[in-house]
Amino acid sequence: MRRWMLVVLAIVMGAAGTALAQRPLGDEGLLPPDGFSGAWMKTGPLKVFTSADLYGYIDGGAEAFLEIGFEQLTVQKYRDGANELTVELYRMTDPTAARGIYVARCGKETPDPALRERHTASRHQVLLQRDRYYLVLNNTAGGAANAPILAKAAQVMVAKMPADAQVPALALLPQAGLVPGSARLFRGPVGLQAVFTLGDGDILQLGGKITVVSGDYKDAATGATTLIVAEYATPSAAAAAFKHLKANLDSYLKATSSSDVRLVFQDYEKKFGAVTLTGRRLEVRLHLTKPPA
Amino acid sequence: MRKRHSYQPMPTSTDVTRREFVKLGAASAVAGGIVLGVPSVADTQQPPIPAPPETNIGEFMKVPKGKHALPGPFPGRVVEVKDPRSLVDDKIDAKVVADMFERGVRTLTGKDMKQSYGLLFEPGDVIGIKVNPVGPPLINTHIELTQAVVKWLIDNRVTPDHIFIWDRFDYMLKDAGYTPDQFPKGVRLEGLQTMDETGNTWKDAKGNHVSLDNFDKDVFYFAKGIVGKNVRGYKDDEFYLNQHVFNGEYSYFGKLLTKQLTRIVNLAAFKNTGAGISMATKNMGYGSLCNTGRLHAPLFFNVCTEVLAAPAIREKLVLNITDGLRGQYDGGPDKNAQFVYANHSLYFATDPFALDMICHRQLVAKRKEMGVAANENPRFTDYLHYAERLGLGIANPEKIDYVKV
């Protein structure tokens, strides 16, 4: 190789290396800067976790993130004297994944007037979702005087995030009778398990790809029920999932009637469930007090 | 009326019906393949389920039970002490907690504190207090409770150097504020192992985990074919080793339990893990040994039964207190402040399985009250019924003697 070519190669590689070294770790660029809101300074190392090592940070809770669609977690602590704040910024694969994690974890929302995004706030914690980001801000020391900083940090961060996006799967739930705040989104057995156990493993054959939505309903005629709706890519995929469910129904559920498009079962509380296959869609209605017609 | 239960021999395959077997498996794959046997699938209408991992529960149950073996002198008895003064304005009142502790012990045993000590311990005992430091400052075992237990022991002439406050990971104890200045001089604070969060300093010069010698290779929980390799969620097998020390088919108990401690007091937190709970039995089941990451997927809750059946725990665990001053009804097992609430209760039992059953039911009730989805599939308490069949405790709610004071 000619000498000048080596020189050019060295320059190119050096520039690439410099760019790599300067590239922010994780979503560092979205974090509050040193000195935000007074004297809050970063303390300790920036930590970045991927799907390969998320268990190292949230042992026991990682599966829910991985299942619905997780890309990266960025963690940074801040300190102002004895007060400490921990920022956990989860970058999910898409807004639906971020919303799914948020609604599973927010509980009854208690908003802070300073924040506009979907969020809930307490003196200990702010949980917030915007676009494909799920943000957790912890008042680590727990002091009440330190609580307002959570909202301030959140404001700094959301200003740098993309605008929020629609979550199409939520439209699968009928609005009439839907209990506010009860909608859940999931893409696998961990998410489904929080709502109901239909069987072992990926019983609805979601494969981490199909988004399912569930919601609770109150109706004078049927009482309190839960509806789960899955819309598959094709009718044959939906039919295969239905067939799999029928063949592997949880041992605590007893099938009372079954056809190619409908399954009715009785659960451990002597209530009834109905699974209906319609084209690409699978609907599961739970907690019925009487067998469905 | 409380019913006394003597030791029952381990079940054979004829003791466990197909239905029971499927239920056991459903909880998280299944436990006790060796002992329980594997029923034929051909004679049932149920679909086949994966074969359960073979474990050494049978070996545990062959060891005759001793004087202090689970479920202890009060099988099925659970005492809840509730006092709203224990947590006011988000602050724990140590004096109230100490009073609750005494009321709980006295109500559980029907004796005074000194007599209660004599009932549960022997002279010269080396006593381990297993705490749960995960999720400070909200949902961990509160130091005020641990301090009350330590005082009781010292009041009964246990020397501080015979008291070990322990958890599996040393750094978690420190993060939760378990430092020497919180306890009388001489009380030991020990993690069964270290875990280097940076991933750089966990190996010694020979390339072994620095905590390798903290575990007893003669005392283990075995799960055939279940190894700590390519476990989902771990960056690589090296990362797994960092956190779990070993990665084969054996989970070794800490030498602290097998060589030093003669009695154990279990101080669990009050929180959920998914649709189940992470309380008394899980605090011991996953906190007493290494290489547990491999067990979550195939065995999960049944580990909480089978590990407690090991003589290293079964013969030493004399008192369980679940710290429900605060509770967490969703988002667990990690801390999730959104679901933390003031519960103002401590729960006492010598029988950790009855204790978990009561607490499970309370947490489910709380989930319903708060409008959180409550999956009440019986599979989430199957492991407690499994323990009852092994003679380790009582899980049938109708047989549990639940007392609230």
Interface residues (C-beta under 8 A of the other chain):
Chain A: P45 T50 S51 A52 D53 L54 Y55 G56 I58 D59 G60 G61 A62 E63 L66 R105 C106 G107 K108 T120 S122 R123 H124 Q125 L127 N138 A141 G142 A144 V179 G181 S182 R184 V190 Q193 A194 V195 F196 T197 D200 D216 T226 A247 N248 D250 S251 Y252 Y268 E269
Chain B: R19 V22 K23 A26 Q46 P47 I49 D90 P137 L138 E197 T198 R232 G233 Y234 K235 D236 F239 Q243 T273 G274 A275 S278 G293 H296 D330 G331 G332 P333 D334 N336 A337 Q338 F339 V340 M370 G371 V372 A373 N375 E376 N377 P378 R379
